Amino acid sequence: MPMKELKIDNENELTIERLLHAKHYALTLNKNLCVGCEICKVICPREAIEIKKQLKQPGQKAQRPVFDVNVQKCSYCGMCEPMCPFDALRVKVNEQHIVPVVEKESFPKLVHEIEVDPTKCDIDCVECEKACPLKLIKVTLFTPEGKEISRNETGSRKNKNDLRFQVDINKDQSPCCRICEFKCPEGAIRVRKIFHGVFNISPEKCPPDCRDCLDVCPIPSALFLDSDGKVHPNETFCVFCGACKIVCPVEGALTMERRSVYHTPIKSGAWNKAVEKLTSTKEYSKENQKKRGLKVLQLIEKGSVIKGV
């Protein structure tokens, strides 16, 4: 039995804690990073997480859903942390950042794959920094001596070509929407999406003048208002977080299906159950078939199975 269970909620963070004789567990949500999506709720094996739709005030925009967690139900397994594409959750054990399921190699991490080739960048270009909807990109210039300089200072330099160009991206907090890749005029950025899937909106089911999904979407270019006055999806930039689905007021007007997840290699029954809930049944079957194929291949390589039998 726990000695004490705590729940601390303030403007920027929500923290729950469990104090035992030998262990002190804590789970913290960074409210500034959370977008109110459904992934942590879907992945939670104890159904401890709730994503609450906020009441919409007349004449105002829809607000993002709110994360909540049940102190008694949470086991502090850590599955929610590595699956959050926005890096909004932290699990600690005895004040140390430890994710138990990852430490035990029973659960994967999402892969945030973003590559930048600064040799292709134009010294005067900051398009990726301006385009990032989450403000995760910073473009910096340095002198040959390593001193950071502002763009206003470049005009007085005789030779701009000796400046060093650096693009810093907070990959952990990036859901890999690919907007920076498309906005880069030099083709210097390559992004691999974390989630792939299918996203549809049935305009005929949408209430007149409803913009709720558009209001809560963390990636503005993933949804757009067309000439018909209805909201339409853009799967190229959609990160399949599901925040829009939670606030949609009409059942069936908006449908979203995740079909693949880009993650680190893993062999685990816990992950099998998680991916079954997170993606479509078809994708779950494909992932299982792939794992079985790899296992057979490994046995063949070890000489445990005779080829062709």
C-alpha positions as CSV (number, residue, x, y, z in Angstrom):
1,M,0.0,0.0,0.0
2,P,1.3,3.5,-0.8
3,M,2.3,5.7,2.1
4,K,0.9,8.7,0.3
5,E,-0.6,9.7,-3.1
6,L,-0.5,13.3,-4.3
7,K,-2.0,15.3,-7.2
8,I,-0.6,18.8,-7.8
9,D,-2.2,20.9,-10.5
10,N,-1.1,24.4,-11.4
11,E,-1.0,26.7,-14.5
12,N,1.9,25.0,-16.2
13,E,2.0,21.5,-14.8
14,L,0.0,18.6,-13.6
15,T,1.9,16.1,-11.4
16,I,0.8,13.0,-9.6
17,E,3.0,11.2,-7.1
18,R,3.1,7.9,-5.2
19,L,5.3,7.6,-2.2
20,L,6.2,4.1,-1.0
21,H,8.7,3.0,1.7
22,A,11.5,2.5,-0.8
23,K,10.3,4.2,-4.0
24,H,9.0,7.6,-5.0
25,Y,7.1,7.7,-8.3
26,A,6.0,10.8,-10.2
27,L,4.3,11.6,-13.5
28,T,4.3,15.2,-14.8
29,L,2.5,16.7,-17.7
30,N,3.9,19.9,-19.2
31,K,0.7,21.8,-20.1
32,N,2.6,24.2,-22.4
33,L,3.5,21.2,-24.6
34,C,0.3,19.1,-24.3
35,V,-2.1,19.7,-27.3
36,G,-4.9,17.6,-25.8
37,C,-4.5,14.7,-28.2
38,E,-5.7,11.1,-27.5
39,I,-2.5,9.1,-27.9
40,C,-1.6,8.8,-24.2
41,K,-5.1,7.8,-23.4
42,V,-5.3,5.2,-26.1
43,I,-1.9,3.7,-25.1
44,C,-2.5,3.6,-21.3
45,P,-2.9,-0.1,-20.2
46,R,-4.7,0.9,-17.0
47,E,-7.2,3.4,-18.5
48,A,-5.8,5.9,-16.0
49,I,-5.7,8.8,-18.5
50,E,-8.7,10.9,-19.4
51,I,-8.8,13.6,-22.2
52,K,-11.7,15.9,-21.4
53,K,-13.5,18.0,-24.0
54,Q,-13.9,21.5,-22.7
55,L,-17.3,23.3,-22.8
56,K,-17.4,25.7,-25.8
57,Q,-18.6,29.1,-24.9
58,P,-21.1,30.8,-27.2
59,G,-19.3,33.0,-29.8
60,Q,-15.9,31.7,-28.9
61,K,-13.5,29.2,-30.5
62,A,-13.3,25.6,-29.3
63,Q,-10.6,25.0,-26.7
64,R,-8.1,22.1,-26.7
65,P,-9.1,19.1,-24.7
66,V,-7.6,18.8,-21.2
67,F,-5.4,15.9,-19.9
68,D,-6.3,14.3,-16.5
69,V,-5.0,11.2,-14.8
70,N,-6.4,9.0,-12.0
71,V,-3.9,8.8,-9.2
72,Q,-5.2,5.4,-8.0
73,K,-5.2,3.8,-11.4
74,C,-1.8,5.0,-12.7
75,S,1.0,2.3,-12.3
76,Y,3.8,4.7,-13.5
77,C,4.8,2.2,-16.1
78,G,5.8,5.0,-18.4
79,M,4.1,3.9,-21.6
80,C,2.6,7.3,-22.1
81,E,5.9,9.2,-22.1
82,P,7.7,7.7,-25.1
83,M,4.5,7.7,-27.1
84,C,3.8,11.4,-26.7
85,P,4.9,13.0,-30.0
86,F,5.1,16.4,-28.3
87,D,7.3,15.2,-25.4
88,A,4.8,16.6,-22.8
89,L,5.1,13.8,-20.2
90,R,7.9,12.9,-17.8
91,V,8.1,9.9,-15.4
92,K,10.5,9.9,-12.5
93,V,11.5,7.2,-10.0
94,N,13.3,8.5,-6.9
95,E,13.7,11.9,-8.5
96,Q,15.5,10.4,-11.5
97,H,14.1,10.5,-15.0
98,I,13.4,6.8,-15.7
99,V,10.9,5.2,-18.0
100,P,10.4,1.7,-16.5
101,V,9.0,0.0,-19.7
102,V,11.8,1.5,-21.8
103,E,14.5,0.5,-19.3
104,K,13.2,-3.0,-19.3
105,E,13.3,-3.0,-23.2
106,S,9.6,-3.9,-23.3
107,F,8.4,-0.8,-25.0
108,P,9.8,1.4,-27.9
109,K,10.3,5.1,-28.4
110,L,8.9,7.1,-31.2
111,V,11.6,8.1,-33.8
112,H,11.8,11.9,-34.5
113,E,13.8,11.7,-37.7
114,I,14.7,15.2,-39.0
115,E,17.9,15.8,-41.0
116,V,19.3,19.2,-42.1
117,D,22.1,19.8,-44.6
118,P,23.4,23.3,-43.7
119,T,25.7,23.3,-46.7
120,K,22.6,23.8,-48.9
121,C,21.2,26.7,-46.8
122,D,21.3,30.3,-48.0
123,I,22.9,32.6,-45.4
124,D,19.9,35.0,-45.5
125,C,17.2,32.3,-45.3
126,V,15.1,31.8,-42.1
127,E,12.1,30.2,-43.8
128,C,12.1,27.0,-41.7
129,E,12.3,29.0,-38.5
130,K,9.3,31.2,-39.5
131,A,7.3,28.2,-40.8
132,C,7.5,26.0,-37.7
133,P,4.0,26.1,-36.0
134,L,5.5,25.0,-32.7
135,K,8.5,27.4,-32.7
136,L,11.0,24.5,-32.4
137,I,13.5,25.8,-35.0
138,K,16.3,28.4,-34.5
139,V,18.6,29.5,-37.3
140,T,21.9,31.0,-36.1
141,L,24.9,32.6,-37.8
142,F,28.5,32.4,-36.5
143,T,31.7,34.1,-37.5
144,P,34.8,32.0,-38.3
145,E,35.9,32.6,-34.7
146,G,32.7,31.1,-33.4
147,K,30.9,34.3,-32.3
148,E,27.2,34.4,-32.8
149,I,26.0,37.4,-34.8
150,S,22.6,38.8,-35.8
151,R,21.4,39.1,-39.3
152,N,21.5,42.9,-39.0
153,E,25.3,42.6,-38.6
154,T,25.8,40.6,-41.8
155,G,25.3,43.7,-44.0
156,S,28.5,45.3,-42.8
157,R,30.6,42.3,-43.6
158,K,32.7,42.2,-46.8
159,N,32.5,38.4,-47.1
160,K,29.4,36.6,-45.9
161,N,30.6,33.3,-47.3
162,D,32.9,32.8,-44.3
163,L,30.0,32.7,-41.9
164,R,28.8,29.4,-40.4
165,F,25.1,28.6,-40.7
166,Q,23.5,26.4,-38.0
167,V,19.9,25.1,-37.8
168,D,18.9,23.8,-34.4
169,I,15.7,21.8,-34.1
170,N,14.1,20.5,-30.9
171,K,13.5,17.1,-32.3
172,D,12.1,15.6,-29.1
173,Q,9.2,18.0,-29.1
174,S,8.6,17.8,-32.8
175,P,5.6,15.7,-34.1
176,C,7.4,15.7,-37.5
177,C,4.7,17.5,-39.5
178,R,7.0,18.2,-42.4
179,I,6.0,21.8,-42.8
180,C,9.7,23.0,-42.5
181,E,10.7,20.5,-45.2
182,F,8.1,21.8,-47.7
183,K,8.8,25.5,-46.8
184,C,12.6,25.1,-47.3
185,P,13.4,26.7,-50.7
186,E,16.8,24.9,-50.8
187,G,15.7,21.4,-50.1
188,A,18.0,21.3,-47.1
189,I,15.6,19.6,-44.7
190,R,14.2,16.0,-44.7
191,V,11.6,14.8,-42.3
192,R,10.2,11.3,-41.8
193,K,6.7,11.2,-40.4
194,I,6.0,9.4,-37.1
195,F,2.4,8.4,-37.8
196,H,0.9,7.6,-41.2
197,G,-2.8,7.0,-41.7
198,V,-6.0,8.1,-43.3
199,F,-8.0,11.2,-42.3
200,N,-11.4,12.1,-43.7
201,I,-14.0,14.8,-43.1
202,S,-17.5,14.4,-44.4
203,P,-18.5,18.0,-45.1
204,E,-22.2,17.1,-45.4
205,K,-22.2,16.0,-41.8
206,C,-20.5,19.1,-40.5
207,P,-22.7,21.7,-38.7
208,P,-23.0,25.1,-40.4
209,D,-20.0,27.3,-39.6
210,C,-18.4,24.7,-37.3
211,R,-14.6,25.2,-37.0
212,D,-14.0,23.2,-33.8
213,C,-11.4,20.8,-35.4
214,L,-9.6,23.7,-37.0
215,D,-9.5,25.6,-33.7
216,V,-7.7,22.9,-31.8
217,C,-5.4,21.5,-34.4
218,P,-1.7,22.0,-33.3
219,I,-0.6,22.0,-36.9
220,P,-2.4,24.8,-38.8
221,S,-1.7,23.4,-42.3
222,A,-3.1,20.0,-41.5
223,L,-6.6,21.4,-41.7
224,F,-7.8,24.2,-44.0
225,L,-11.0,26.1,-44.7
226,D,-12.0,25.7,-48.4
227,S,-14.1,27.9,-50.7
228,D,-17.2,25.8,-49.7
229,G,-16.9,27.2,-46.2
230,K,-16.1,23.7,-44.8
231,V,-12.9,22.4,-43.1
232,H,-10.9,19.9,-45.1
233,P,-7.9,17.7,-44.1
234,N,-4.3,17.7,-45.5
235,E,-2.8,14.4,-44.7
236,T,0.7,15.6,-45.8
237,F,1.0,17.7,-42.7
238,C,-1.4,15.9,-40.3
239,V,0.4,14.3,-37.3
240,F,-2.6,12.0,-36.5
241,C,-2.7,13.1,-32.9
242,G,-6.5,12.9,-32.7
243,A,-7.3,16.3,-30.9
244,C,-9.7,17.2,-33.7
245,K,-11.6,13.9,-33.3
246,I,-12.2,14.6,-29.6
247,V,-13.8,18.0,-30.1
248,C,-15.8,17.1,-33.2
249,P,-19.5,17.6,-32.2
250,V,-21.0,15.1,-34.8
251,E,-20.4,11.4,-34.7
252,G,-18.9,10.2,-37.9
253,A,-18.2,13.7,-39.4
254,L,-14.5,13.2,-38.9
255,T,-12.7,9.9,-39.1
256,M,-9.0,9.1,-38.5
257,E,-7.1,5.9,-38.7
258,R,-3.5,5.4,-37.9
259,R,-1.9,2.8,-40.1
260,S,1.8,2.9,-39.1
261,V,4.0,4.1,-36.3
262,Y,7.7,4.9,-36.8
263,H,9.4,3.6,-33.6
264,T,12.6,2.0,-32.4
265,P,12.9,-1.8,-32.8
266,I,11.2,-3.8,-30.1
267,K,10.1,-7.4,-29.3
268,S,7.3,-7.2,-26.7
269,G,3.9,-8.4,-25.9
270,A,3.2,-5.1,-24.2
271,W,3.9,-3.3,-27.4
272,N,1.8,-5.7,-29.4
273,K,-1.2,-4.8,-27.3
274,A,-0.4,-1.1,-27.5
275,V,-0.1,-1.0,-31.3
276,E,-3.3,-2.9,-31.6
277,K,-5.1,-0.1,-29.8
278,L,-3.1,2.7,-31.5
279,T,-3.4,1.6,-35.1
280,S,-5.9,-0.2,-37.4
281,T,-6.4,-4.0,-37.0
282,K,-4.8,-4.4,-40.5
283,E,-1.7,-2.6,-39.5
284,Y,-1.4,-4.6,-36.3
285,S,-1.5,-7.8,-38.3
286,K,1.1,-6.5,-40.7
287,E,3.5,-5.6,-37.8
288,N,3.0,-9.1,-36.2
289,Q,3.7,-10.8,-39.5
290,K,6.9,-8.7,-39.9
291,K,8.0,-9.7,-36.4
292,R,7.4,-13.4,-37.1
293,G,9.3,-13.1,-40.3
294,L,12.3,-11.5,-38.6
295,K,12.2,-14.2,-35.9
296,V,12.3,-17.0,-38.5
297,L,15.1,-15.2,-40.3
298,Q,17.1,-15.0,-37.1
299,L,16.6,-18.7,-36.5
300,I,17.7,-19.5,-40.0
301,E,20.9,-17.4,-39.5
302,K,21.6,-19.3,-36.3
303,G,21.2,-22.6,-38.1
304,S,18.1,-23.6,-36.0
305,V,15.8,-23.9,-39.0
306,I,16.6,-25.6,-42.3
307,K,15.8,-23.4,-45.3
308,G,13.0,-24.6,-47.4
309,V,11.4,-26.7,-44.7
